[in-house]
């Protein structure tokens, strides 16, 4: 039986057709424009908290 989903070169036809396009974000993962600043602020705060925690751990290790 012939696999009709494959082109001559063994690649999926869908990947060949989408070669020039960028990946898309699903609707569930999209952020409304009016909530984008809040999302960025939250992520920056989480990064800052993680960095501060890491710095504290490193400082404590150096003191030992």
DSSP file (Angstrom, degrees, kcal/mol; ACC not computed):
  #  RESIDUE AA STRUCTURE BP1 BP2  ACC     N-H-->O    O-->H-N    N-H-->O    O-->H-N    TCO  KAPPA ALPHA  PHI   PSI    X-CA   Y-CA   Z-CA
    1    1 A X              0   0    0      0, 0.0     2,-0.4     0, 0.0     0, 0.0   0.000 360.0 360.0 360.0 141.7    0.0    0.0    0.0
    2    2 A X        -     0   0    0      2,-0.0     2,-0.9     1,-0.0     3,-0.0  -0.737 360.0-132.3 -93.1 133.3    1.3    3.5   -0.8
    3    3 A X    >   -     0   0    0     -2,-0.4     3,-1.0     1,-0.2    -1,-0.0  -0.765  18.8-169.4 -83.9 108.3    1.5    6.2    1.9
    4    4 A X  T 3  S+     0   0    0     -2,-0.9    -1,-0.2     1,-0.2     9,-0.1   0.569  76.9  71.2 -78.4  -8.3   -0.1    9.2    0.2
    5    5 A X  T 3  S+     0   0    0      7,-0.1     8,-1.8     8,-0.1     2,-0.4   0.585  88.1  76.4 -82.7  -8.9    1.0   11.5    3.0
    6    6 A X  B <  S-A   12   0A   0     -3,-1.0     6,-0.2     6,-0.2     2,-0.1  -0.802  71.0-142.7-105.9 143.2    4.6   11.4    1.9
    7    7 A X    >   -     0   0    0      4,-2.5     3,-1.5    -2,-0.4    -4,-0.1  -0.204  44.2 -82.6 -86.4-173.7    6.2   13.1   -1.0
    8    8 A X  T 3  S+     0   0    0      1,-0.3    -1,-0.0     2,-0.1    -2,-0.0   0.817 129.2  52.7 -60.5 -32.1    8.9   11.6   -3.3
    9    9 A X  T 3  S-     0   0    0      2,-0.1    -1,-0.3     1,-0.0     3,-0.1   0.315 118.3-106.7 -92.6   8.6   11.6   12.6   -0.8
   10   10 A X  S <  S+     0   0    0     -3,-1.5     2,-0.3     1,-0.3    -2,-0.1   0.507  79.7 125.5  83.1   4.3   10.0   10.9    2.2
   11   11 A X        -     0   0    0      1,-0.1    -4,-2.5     2,-0.0    -1,-0.3  -0.700  69.9 -99.1 -97.1 150.7    8.9   14.2    3.9
   12   12 A X  B  >  -A    6   0A   0     -2,-0.3     4,-1.5    -6,-0.2    -6,-0.2  -0.396  24.5-134.0 -63.9 138.9    5.4   14.9    4.9
   13   13 A X  H  > S+     0   0    0     -8,-1.8     4,-2.3     1,-0.2     5,-0.2   0.867 104.4  58.5 -63.8 -35.3    3.6   17.1    2.4
   14   14 A X  H  > S+     0   0    0     -9,-0.3     4,-1.5     1,-0.2    -1,-0.2   0.893 105.0  48.9 -64.4 -38.2    2.3   19.3    5.1
   15   15 A X  H  4 S+     0   0    0      1,-0.2    -1,-0.2     2,-0.2    -2,-0.2   0.860 110.9  51.6 -69.2 -32.3    5.8   20.2    6.3
   16   16 A X  H >< S+     0   0    0     -4,-1.5     3,-1.0     1,-0.2    -2,-0.2   0.902 110.0  48.7 -67.2 -41.0    6.7   21.0    2.7
   17   17 A X  H 3< S+     0   0    0     -4,-2.3     3,-0.3     1,-0.2    -1,-0.2   0.784 114.2  45.9 -70.7 -27.1    3.7   23.3    2.3
   18   18 A X  T >< S+     0   0    0     -4,-1.5     3,-1.6     1,-0.2    -1,-0.2   0.192  76.1 116.4 -99.9  15.6    4.5   25.1    5.6
   19   19 A X  T <  S+     0   0    0     -3,-1.0    -1,-0.2     1,-0.3    -2,-0.1   0.838  80.8  39.5 -56.1 -37.9    8.2   25.5    4.9
   20   20 A X  T 3  S+     0   0    0     -3,-0.3    -1,-0.3    -4,-0.2     2,-0.2   0.417 100.3  91.4 -94.7   2.0    8.0   29.3    4.8
   21   21 A X  S <  S-     0   0    0     -3,-1.6     2,-0.2     1,-0.0     3,-0.1  -0.631  70.5-124.3-100.4 158.2    5.5   29.9    7.7
   22   22 A X        -     0   0    0     -2,-0.2    -2,-0.1     1,-0.1    -1,-0.0  -0.616  37.5 -91.6 -93.0 155.3    6.2   30.5   11.3
   23   23 A X        -     0   0    0     -2,-0.2     2,-0.3     1,-0.1    -1,-0.1  -0.369  44.4-132.9 -64.7 147.3    4.7   28.3   14.1
   24   24 A X        -     0   0    0     -3,-0.1     2,-0.4    -2,-0.0    -1,-0.1  -0.734   8.0-122.1-104.8 151.2    1.4   29.6   15.4
   25   25 A X        -     0   0    0     -2,-0.3     5,-0.1     1,-0.1    -1,-0.0  -0.773  32.6-118.6 -90.0 132.2    0.2   30.1   19.0
   26   26 A X    >>  -     0   0    0     -2,-0.4     3,-1.0     1,-0.1     4,-0.7  -0.300  23.8-112.1 -68.5 157.6   -2.9   28.2   19.9
   27   27 A X  G >4 S+     0   0    0      1,-0.3     3,-0.7     2,-0.2    -1,-0.1   0.833 115.4  58.7 -60.7 -34.2   -5.9   30.2   21.0
   28   28 A X  G 34 S+     0   0    0      1,-0.2    -1,-0.3     3,-0.0    -2,-0.0   0.795 108.5  45.6 -66.7 -27.5   -5.7   28.9   24.6
   29   29 A X  G <4 S+     0   0    0     -3,-1.0    -1,-0.2     2,-0.1    -2,-0.2   0.509  87.8 108.5 -95.4  -5.8   -2.2   30.2   25.0
   30   30 A X    <<  -     0   0    0     -4,-0.7     2,-0.4    -3,-0.7    -3,-0.0  -0.441  59.8-142.0 -74.4 146.6   -2.7   33.7   23.6
   31   31 A X        -     0   0    0     -2,-0.1     5,-0.1     2,-0.0    -2,-0.1  -0.917  20.8-115.0-110.3 132.7   -2.7   36.7   25.9
   32   32 A X    >>  -     0   0    0     -2,-0.4     3,-2.1     1,-0.1     4,-0.6  -0.390  26.9-120.0 -63.5 141.7   -5.1   39.5   25.4
   33   33 A X  G >4 S+     0   0    0      1,-0.3     3,-0.9     2,-0.2     4,-0.5   0.837 113.0  56.3 -54.6 -35.6   -3.2   42.8   24.5
   34   34 A X  G 34 S+     0   0    0      1,-0.2    -1,-0.3     2,-0.1     4,-0.2   0.627 110.3  45.8 -73.9 -10.6   -4.6   44.6   27.5
   35   35 A X  G <> S+     0   0    0     -3,-2.1     4,-2.1     2,-0.1    -1,-0.2   0.410  86.7  91.4-106.5  -1.3   -3.2   41.8   29.8
   36   36 A X  H <X S+     0   0    0     -3,-0.9     4,-2.6    -4,-0.6     5,-0.2   0.906  84.4  51.0 -64.4 -43.4    0.2   41.6   28.2
   37   37 A X  H  > S+     0   0    0     -4,-0.5     4,-2.5     1,-0.2    -1,-0.2   0.902 110.5  50.2 -61.3 -40.5    1.9   44.2   30.5
   38   38 A X  H  > S+     0   0    0     -4,-0.2     4,-2.3     2,-0.2    -1,-0.2   0.908 110.6  49.9 -63.0 -41.8    0.6   42.3   33.6
   39   39 A X  H  X S+     0   0    0     -4,-2.1     4,-2.3     2,-0.2    -2,-0.2   0.925 112.0  46.9 -63.8 -45.2    1.9   39.1   32.2
   40   40 A X  H  X S+     0   0    0     -4,-2.6     4,-2.6     1,-0.2     5,-0.2   0.909 111.5  51.7 -63.5 -41.7    5.4   40.6   31.5
   41   41 A X  H  X S+     0   0    0     -4,-2.5     4,-2.3    -5,-0.2    -1,-0.2   0.907 110.1  49.2 -61.4 -42.3    5.4   42.2   35.0
   42   42 A X  H  X S+     0   0    0     -4,-2.3     4,-2.3     2,-0.2    -1,-0.2   0.921 112.3  47.5 -63.7 -44.5    4.6   38.8   36.6
   43   43 A X  H  X S+     0   0    0     -4,-2.3     4,-2.2     1,-0.2    -2,-0.2   0.896 112.2  49.3 -65.8 -39.9    7.3   37.0   34.7
   44   44 A X  H  X S+     0   0    0     -4,-2.6     4,-2.6     2,-0.2    -1,-0.2   0.895 110.8  50.5 -65.5 -39.5    9.9   39.7   35.5
   45   45 A X  H  X S+     0   0    0     -4,-2.3     4,-2.6    -5,-0.2    -2,-0.2   0.906 110.3  49.7 -64.8 -40.9    9.0   39.5   39.2
   46   46 A X  H  X S+     0   0    0     -4,-2.3     4,-2.4     2,-0.2    -2,-0.2   0.905 111.8  48.5 -64.0 -40.9    9.3   35.7   39.2
   47   47 A X  H  X S+     0   0    0     -4,-2.2     4,-2.6     2,-0.2    -2,-0.2   0.923 111.4  49.8 -64.3 -43.9   12.7   36.0   37.5
   48   48 A X  H  X S+     0   0    0     -4,-2.6     4,-2.5     1,-0.2    -2,-0.2   0.916 111.6  48.7 -61.4 -43.7   13.8   38.6   40.1
   49   49 A X  H  X S+     0   0    0     -4,-2.6     4,-2.3     2,-0.2    -1,-0.2   0.914 112.4  47.8 -62.9 -43.5   12.6   36.4   43.0
   50   50 A X  H  X S+     0   0    0     -4,-2.4     4,-2.3     2,-0.2    -2,-0.2   0.897 112.4  49.4 -65.5 -40.1   14.5   33.4   41.6
   51   51 A X  H  X S+     0   0    0     -4,-2.6     4,-2.6     2,-0.2    -2,-0.2   0.915 110.9  49.4 -65.2 -43.4   17.6   35.4   41.0
   52   52 A X  H  X S+     0   0    0     -4,-2.5     4,-2.2     2,-0.2    -2,-0.2   0.903 111.8  48.9 -63.2 -41.0   17.5   36.8   44.6
   53   53 A X  H  X S+     0   0    0     -4,-2.3     4,-2.2     2,-0.2    -2,-0.2   0.914 111.8  49.0 -64.1 -42.9   17.0   33.3   46.0
   54   54 A X  H  X S+     0   0    0     -4,-2.3     4,-2.4     1,-0.2    -2,-0.2   0.911 110.6  50.4 -63.4 -43.2   19.9   32.0   43.9
   55   55 A X  H  X S+     0   0    0     -4,-2.6     4,-2.3     1,-0.2    -1,-0.2   0.891 109.9  50.9 -62.4 -39.6   22.2   34.9   45.0
   56   56 A X  H  X S+     0   0    0     -4,-2.2     4,-2.4     2,-0.2    -1,-0.2   0.914 110.3  49.0 -64.6 -43.1   21.3   34.2   48.7
   57   57 A X  H  X S+     0   0    0     -4,-2.2     4,-2.2     2,-0.2    -2,-0.2   0.921 112.2  48.5 -63.1 -44.5   22.1   30.5   48.3
   58   58 A X  H  X S+     0   0    0     -4,-2.4     4,-1.9     1,-0.2    -1,-0.2   0.895 111.0  50.3 -62.4 -40.7   25.5   31.3   46.7
   59   59 A X  H  X S+     0   0    0     -4,-2.3     4,-1.5     1,-0.2    -2,-0.2   0.916 110.7  49.4 -63.8 -43.3   26.3   33.8   49.4
   60   60 A X  H  X S+     0   0    0     -4,-2.4     4,-0.8     1,-0.2    -2,-0.2   0.876 109.9  51.8 -64.3 -38.2   25.5   31.2   52.1
   61   61 A X  H  < S+     0   0    0     -4,-2.2     3,-0.5     1,-0.2    -1,-0.2   0.872 108.2  51.1 -67.0 -36.0   27.7   28.6   50.4
   62   62 A X  H  < S+     0   0    0     -4,-1.9    -1,-0.2     1,-0.2    -2,-0.2   0.825 105.4  57.0 -69.8 -31.3   30.6   31.0   50.2
   63   63 A X  H  <        0   0    0     -4,-1.5    -1,-0.2     1,-0.2    -2,-0.2   0.699 360.0 360.0 -73.4 -19.3   30.3   31.8   53.9
   64   64 A X     <        0   0    0     -4,-0.8    -1,-0.2    -3,-0.5    -2,-0.1   0.472 360.0 360.0 -73.8 360.0   30.7   28.1   54.9
